[in-house]
């Protein structure tokens, strides 16, 4: 009797009962290459229902299934895991793609290892192929790879082991102008990913430790310059390797816009400072004056420290409070102010006749008002003196020729500026009453007594009348009435 025949063998029934319920797939192979048994997990991983569908032996298994490595290279005869196991080879974690020979469009991914169970005499007794189905994981990785490549947001993946880039998507290549060959295989430090970042050292320490890198601004060196981005890093696993996924937001457009805005504001302030006209800048929200030209200070008779940080209301800058409020309201409503006649109150008690223009502007992301003021005091004084002289002469025009009279009237109207096109029929009853009393030479108090209304209301009616007929003094109003044949309230 052969000595080896007395050596105890592995109890196959007990072994099969032990491993039948394992989640890993197991195929038991005899020493002659026969497929002896497979658990339900192994059958399910091969999409079959019976052991016979796997194949009777290693040769028929090879005919039933086509195996490839992950690089799409076919496994030749003798390279199938069952064949390597039959040859007495043990191996760890070999990843292969497997398809039915009659339908290679269907594909699964298995990671397999070979195990030889020996009998008591240290001879091979049972050959075991252990299978782990990696299909869901590789499908997820394929979906991630597809999404990563298709994502327009720039992205990079580096391997943590050596911090070299192993993936780059089209978004990053388009943002930087690099080619794929420029990126794959170089390290994070070679790219200079955090060289232009204020917190670059902290980011590199987090990378070395495989920790999350929070959003931070960085300058990426690119051909011909650099690119301002926001970069963040997230630890991930790619093909079971620890990696870091970098995502980017391109800020270069914002930087260019900011530079253009800064240059525009610099040009504006240079123009503002060089202008000889009295100008000032205030905030829109509260009308506090923030920038003052020397010409403005000379006009209003104040020092810069007295004006900057104050409002026109606090300075009591304008005599007509209602007109000032009206201008401010229009500016709040984004209605530009053009050539408004205003009277400025001076610290010495005097006044200055001004023409005011103002418009909203945005400076350093803040809405402001730029004020342009023209001092027309002397011009108005000259115009008034000219009008008085003409009116004095025209009190008795009997000895003038008609042509001279017409020329004097035209000159008087020109000196007043543009006149109103209003006629007598455009006046309200109250305005007609006021005009009649003016023609009678009544003072504000006399008008108040006659009409039984306050002097303040009388002044408001006079201002309304002046505005409508285009005059600014009583004698001009009387002349306007006489020119239209108005002799008093009918």
C-alpha positions in Angstrom: 0.0 0.0 0.0 1.3 3.5 -0.9 2.6 5.4 2.1 0.9 8.6 0.9 -2.5 7.0 0.8 -2.6 6.9 4.6 -2.1 10.7 5.0 -5.3 12.4 6.2 -7.0 14.5 3.5 -9.0 17.6 3.9 -12.7 16.8 4.5 -14.3 18.4 1.4 -17.8 18.3 2.7 -16.8 20.1 5.9 -14.8 22.6 3.9 -17.7 23.3 1.5 -20.1 23.8 4.4 -17.7 26.3 6.0 -17.2 28.4 2.9 -20.6 28.1 1.2 -22.0 31.3 2.8 -19.0 33.5 2.4 -19.5 36.8 0.5 -16.3 36.2 -1.5 -16.6 33.9 -4.4 -14.7 30.6 -4.1 -13.9 28.0 -6.7 -12.3 24.7 -5.6 -10.0 23.1 -8.2 -8.7 19.5 -8.2 -5.1 18.7 -8.8 -6.0 17.4 -12.3 -7.6 20.7 -13.3 -11.3 19.7 -12.7 -13.6 22.4 -11.3 -14.9 20.5 -8.3 -17.1 23.1 -6.6 -18.1 26.8 -6.4 -20.1 28.7 -3.8 -23.2 30.7 -4.8 -21.2 34.0 -4.6 -18.8 32.7 -7.3 -21.6 31.6 -9.5 -23.4 35.0 -9.1 -20.1 36.8 -9.9 -19.9 34.9 -13.2 -23.7 35.4 -13.9 -24.3 31.6 -14.0 -26.5 29.3 -12.0 -24.6 26.0 -11.9 -21.0 24.9 -11.5 -21.2 23.1 -14.8 -21.7 26.5 -16.6 -18.3 27.6 -15.3 -16.7 24.7 -17.2 -15.7 21.2 -16.3 -12.0 22.1 -16.0 -9.6 24.9 -16.6 -9.5 24.5 -20.4 -13.3 24.7 -20.7 -13.4 27.7 -18.3 -11.0 29.5 -20.7 -13.3 28.7 -23.6 -16.4 29.9 -21.7 -14.9 33.2 -20.4 -12.6 35.9 -21.9 -10.2 37.6 -19.5 -8.3 40.8 -19.9 -6.0 42.8 -17.8 -7.1 46.4 -16.9 -5.0 47.7 -19.8 -7.2 45.7 -22.2 -4.5 43.1 -22.8 -5.9 39.6 -23.3 -4.7 36.8 -21.0 -3.1 34.1 -23.0 -3.3 30.4 -22.4 -1.6 29.5 -19.0 -2.2 33.1 -17.7 -5.7 32.5 -16.4 -5.8 32.6 -12.6 -7.2 28.9 -12.5 -4.3 27.8 -14.8 -1.7 29.6 -12.6 -3.2 28.0 -9.6 -3.1 24.5 -11.2 0.6 25.1 -12.0 1.1 25.5 -8.2 1.5 29.3 -8.2 -0.1 31.3 -5.4 -0.8 35.0 -6.0 -2.4 38.0 -4.4 -5.0 40.5 -5.8 -4.8 40.1 -9.5 -7.4 42.4 -11.1 -9.0 41.2 -14.4 -11.9 42.1 -16.6 -14.1 39.1 -17.4 -16.7 38.6 -20.1 -18.7 35.7 -21.5 -17.0 34.4 -24.6 -20.2 34.7 -26.6 -20.9 38.3 -25.4 -17.9 40.5 -24.8 -20.0 43.6 -24.5 -20.9 42.4 -21.0 -18.0 42.9 -18.6 -17.2 42.5 -14.9 -14.2 43.3 -12.9 -12.8 40.7 -10.5 -9.9 40.8 -8.1 -8.6 37.2 -7.5 -6.0 35.4 -5.4 -4.9 31.8 -5.4 -4.6 29.6 -2.3 -3.3 26.0 -2.0 -4.6 24.0 0.9 -2.2 21.1 1.8 -2.9 17.8 3.5 -1.3 16.6 6.6 1.7 15.4 4.5 2.3 19.0 3.2 1.1 18.0 -0.3 -1.4 20.1 -2.3 -4.8 18.8 -1.6 -7.3 21.5 -2.5 -6.7 24.5 -4.9 -8.9 27.5 -4.0 -9.5 30.6 -6.2 -10.9 33.4 -4.1 -12.8 36.1 -6.0 -13.9 39.6 -5.0 -16.3 41.4 -7.4 -14.9 44.9 -7.9 -17.4 45.8 -10.7 -19.4 48.4 -8.7 -16.2 50.1 -7.5 -14.7 50.3 -11.0 -18.0 51.4 -12.5 -18.1 54.2 -9.9 -14.5 55.1 -10.7 -15.4 55.1 -14.4 -18.3 57.4 -13.8 -16.0 59.7 -11.7 -13.4 59.7 -14.4 -16.0 60.6 -17.0 -17.5 63.3 -14.9 -14.0 64.7 -14.0 -13.0 64.9 -17.6 -16.3 66.4 -18.7 -16.6 68.9 -15.9 -15.9 72.4 -17.3 -14.6 73.4 -13.8 -10.8 73.1 -13.8 -9.5 70.1 -11.9 -6.3 68.2 -11.1 -5.6 65.0 -9.2 -2.3 64.2 -7.6 -1.1 61.0 -5.9 -0.4 61.5 -2.2 2.5 59.1 -2.2 4.8 61.2 -4.3 2.5 64.3 -4.9 2.6 63.8 -8.6 -0.3 64.6 -10.9 -2.0 61.6 -12.4 -5.2 63.3 -13.8 -5.9 66.7 -15.4 -9.2 67.7 -17.0 -9.9 69.9 -20.1 -11.1 72.8 -17.9 -7.7 73.2 -16.3 -5.9 72.9 -19.6 -8.1 75.6 -21.2 -7.7 77.9 -18.2 -3.9 77.7 -18.1 -2.9 77.0 -21.6 -0.9 73.9 -20.6 -0.9 70.6 -22.4 -1.7 67.3 -20.8 2.0 66.3 -21.2 3.0 69.4 -19.3 1.1 68.3 -16.2 1.0 64.6 -15.9 3.9 63.2 -13.9 5.1 66.5 -12.4 4.8 67.4 -8.7 2.7 70.0 -7.0 5.8 72.0 -6.1 7.2 71.7 -9.6 3.9 73.2 -11.0 4.2 76.0 -8.3 0.6 75.5 -7.3 0.9 77.3 -4.0 4.1 79.4 -4.7 2.0 82.5 -5.2 -0.3 81.9 -2.2 -0.1 83.8 1.1 -1.0 80.5 2.9 1.0 78.3 0.6 3.1 76.7 3.4 -0.1 75.7 5.3 -1.6 74.2 2.1 1.6 72.1 1.4 1.6 70.9 5.0 -2.0 69.8 4.6 -1.2 68.1 1.3 1.7 66.2 3.0 -0.7 65.0 5.7 -3.5 64.2 3.3 -5.9 66.7 4.9 -8.6 68.9 3.4 -7.2 72.1 1.9 -9.7 74.9 2.4 -10.5 77.5 -0.3 -7.7 80.0 -0.8 -6.5 82.4 -3.5 -3.3 81.5 -5.4 -1.4 82.6 -8.4 -0.6 79.7 -10.8 2.4 80.3 -13.0 1.4 79.8 -16.6 3.1 80.4 -19.9 3.5 84.2 -20.3 2.5 85.1 -16.7 0.3 83.9 -13.9 -3.4 83.1 -13.3 -5.4 84.2 -10.2 -7.6 81.4 -8.9 -9.3 80.0 -5.9 -8.0 76.5 -5.2 -9.3 73.8 -2.8 -8.1 70.3 -2.2 -10.2 67.2 -1.2 -8.6 63.8 -0.3 -10.0 61.0 -2.5 -9.1 57.4 -3.5 -8.3 56.6 -7.2 -7.8 52.9 -7.9 -7.4 52.4 -4.2 -4.5 54.9 -4.1 -4.8 57.9 -1.7 -5.0 61.0 -3.8 -5.9 64.7 -3.6 -8.5 66.3 -5.9 -7.8 70.0 -6.6 -10.6 72.1 -7.9 -10.3 75.7 -9.1 -12.4 78.8 -9.7 -10.9 81.2 -12.2 -10.6 84.8 -10.8 -8.4 86.2 -13.5 -11.4 87.9 -15.2 -12.2 89.6 -11.8 -8.6 90.6 -11.4 -8.5 92.2 -14.8 -11.8 94.0 -14.1 -10.5 95.2 -10.8 -7.3 96.5 -12.4 -9.3 98.3 -15.1 -11.5 99.8 -12.4 -8.5 100.9 -10.4 -6.9 102.5 -13.4 -10.2 104.2 -14.3 -10.6 105.5 -10.7 -7.0 106.8 -10.8 -7.7 108.7 -14.0 -10.9 110.1 -12.5 -9.1 111.3 -9.4 -6.3 112.8 -11.4 -8.8 114.7 -13.6 -10.7 115.7 -10.4 -7.6 117.1 -8.7 -6.4 118.9 -11.8 -9.7 120.6 -12.6 -9.6 124.3 -11.7 -13.4 124.4 -11.2 -15.0 124.2 -7.7 -15.8 120.5 -7.4 -16.6 118.1 -4.5 -17.6 114.5 -3.9 -20.1 113.2 -1.4 -21.5 109.9 -0.5 -25.0 109.3 -2.0 -26.5 107.6 1.1 -26.0 110.5 3.5 -24.5 113.3 1.3 -21.4 113.5 3.6 -18.6 115.4 1.7 -15.5 113.2 1.3 -13.3 115.0 -1.3 -13.0 118.7 -1.7 -11.1 120.8 -4.3 -9.3 123.9 -3.2 -11.4 126.0 -5.6 -14.5 124.8 -3.7 -13.0 125.8 -0.4 -12.1 129.2 -1.7 -15.7 129.7 -3.0 -17.4 128.7 0.2 -14.8 130.5 2.4 -14.1 127.5 4.6 -11.1 125.2 5.5 -10.9 121.6 4.4 -11.2 120.3 8.0 -14.5 122.2 8.4 -16.0 120.7 5.3 -14.8 117.1 4.9 -17.1 114.7 6.9 -20.0 117.2 7.0 -23.1 117.5 4.9 -24.4 120.6 3.1 -27.2 120.7 5.6 -24.8 120.7 8.6 -22.7 123.4 6.9 -25.9 125.4 6.0 -24.3 125.7 2.6 -27.3 126.6 0.6 -29.8 129.4 1.4 -32.8 127.7 0.0 -33.2 124.5 2.1 -36.2 123.3 0.0 -34.2 123.6 -3.2 -31.3 121.7 -1.7 -33.6 118.9 -0.5 -35.2 118.7 -4.0 -31.8 118.3 -5.6 -30.8 115.6 -3.1 -34.1 113.7 -3.8 -33.6 113.8 -7.5 -30.1 112.5 -7.1 -31.4 109.7 -4.9 -33.8 108.8 -7.7 -30.8 108.8 -10.1 -31.9 112.0 -11.9 -28.8 114.1 -12.9 -28.9 117.8 -11.9 -27.9 120.3 -14.6 -27.3 124.0 -14.2 -29.5 124.6 -11.1 -29.4 128.2 -9.8 -28.6 128.1 -6.1 -27.4 130.7 -3.6 -24.5 129.7 -1.3 -24.4 131.1 2.2 -20.9 132.3 3.2 -19.5 132.4 6.7 -19.2 136.2 6.7 -22.9 136.5 6.2 -22.7 137.2 2.5 -23.9 135.0 -0.4 -22.6 133.7 -3.7 -24.8 133.1 -6.7 -24.0 129.6 -8.1 -24.9 127.3 -10.9 -24.9 123.7 -9.6 -24.6 120.4 -11.6 -24.4 117.0 -9.9 -24.5 113.3 -10.9 -24.1 109.9 -9.4 -20.9 108.0 -9.8 -19.5 104.7 -8.4 -16.1 105.0 -6.6 -14.5 102.1 -4.9 -17.8 100.1 -5.0 -19.6 103.0 -3.3 -22.3 105.2 -4.8 -21.2 108.9 -4.6 -22.2 112.3 -6.0 -19.8 114.5 -7.8 -20.7 118.2 -7.5 -19.6 120.8 -10.1 -20.2 124.4 -9.0 -19.8 127.6 -11.0 -19.6 131.0 -9.2 -21.7 133.4 -11.3 -22.0 136.2 -8.6 -20.2 138.8 -10.6 -21.9 137.9 -13.8 -25.4 138.1 -12.2 -24.4 141.4 -10.6 -23.4 142.8 -14.0 -26.6 141.4 -15.6 -28.7 143.0 -12.9 -27.0 146.3 -13.3 -27.5 146.1 -17.0 -31.2 145.3 -16.6 -31.7 148.2 -14.1 -30.0 150.5 -16.5 -32.1 149.4 -19.4 -35.3 149.5 -17.3 -34.4 153.0 -16.2 -33.9 154.2 -19.8 -37.1 152.5 -20.9 -39.3 154.3 -18.4 -39.5 157.0 -20.9 -39.0 155.9 -24.5 -40.9 158.7 -26.2 -37.7 160.2 -27.6 -36.3 156.8 -28.8 -36.9 155.4 -32.2 -38.9 152.2 -32.3 -35.9 150.3 -33.5 -33.8 151.4 -30.5 -36.7 150.4 -28.2 -36.9 147.0 -29.7 -33.2 146.5 -29.4 -33.2 147.6 -25.8 -36.0 145.2 -25.0 -34.1 142.4 -26.7 -30.9 143.2 -24.8 -32.9 143.2 -21.5 -34.3 139.7 -22.3 -30.9 138.4 -23.3 -29.4 139.7 -20.0 -32.0 137.9 -18.1 -31.3 134.6 -19.8 -33.8 132.3 -21.4 -37.4 133.6 -20.8 -40.5 131.6 -20.2 -43.0 131.0 -22.9 -45.8 131.4 -20.4 -48.7 133.7 -21.2 -51.4 135.4 -18.9 -53.8 132.5 -19.5 -51.2 130.1 -18.0 -51.4 131.8 -14.6 -53.7 130.5 -11.8 -56.1 132.9 -10.2 -53.9 133.3 -7.2 -50.8 133.9 -9.3 -52.8 136.6 -11.2 -53.8 138.2 -7.9 -50.1 138.2 -6.8 -49.0 139.7 -10.2 -51.7 142.4 -9.9 -50.5 143.4 -6.3 -46.9 143.5 -7.5 -47.9 145.8 -10.3 -49.6 148.0 -7.7 -46.3 148.2 -5.8 -47.5 146.2 -2.7 -44.9 144.8 -0.3 -45.1 141.2 1.0 -46.8 142.4 4.2 -49.4 144.4 2.3 -50.1 141.4 0.1 -50.5 139.3 3.2 -52.9 141.7 4.8 -55.0 142.1 1.6 -55.3 138.4 0.9 -55.4 137.3 4.5 -52.6 134.7 4.2 -49.2 134.4 5.8 -46.1 136.1 4.4 -44.4 132.7 4.0 -47.3 131.6 1.7 -47.0 135.0 -0.2 -43.3 134.3 -0.8 -44.1 130.8 -2.1 -46.7 132.2 -4.5 -44.2 134.9 -5.7 -41.5 132.2 -6.2 -44.0 130.1 -8.2 -45.0 133.1 -10.3 -41.4 134.0 -11.0 -40.6 130.5 -12.0 -43.5 130.4 -14.4 -42.9 133.7 -16.2 -39.1 133.4 -16.1 -38.1 136.4 -14.0 -36.3 136.9 -10.7 -37.3 140.4 -9.5 -40.4 142.6 -9.1 -39.5 145.2 -11.7 -39.0 142.4 -14.3 -42.4 141.0 -13.3 -44.0 144.4 -13.8 -42.4 144.8 -17.2 -43.5 141.3 -18.2 -47.1 142.2 -17.2 -47.0 145.5 -19.1 -45.6 143.9 -22.2 -48.7 141.6 -22.3 -51.1 144.4 -21.6 -51.9 143.3 -18.0 -53.3 146.3 -16.1 -54.4 144.5 -12.9 -56.9 141.9 -11.7 -60.0 142.0 -13.7 
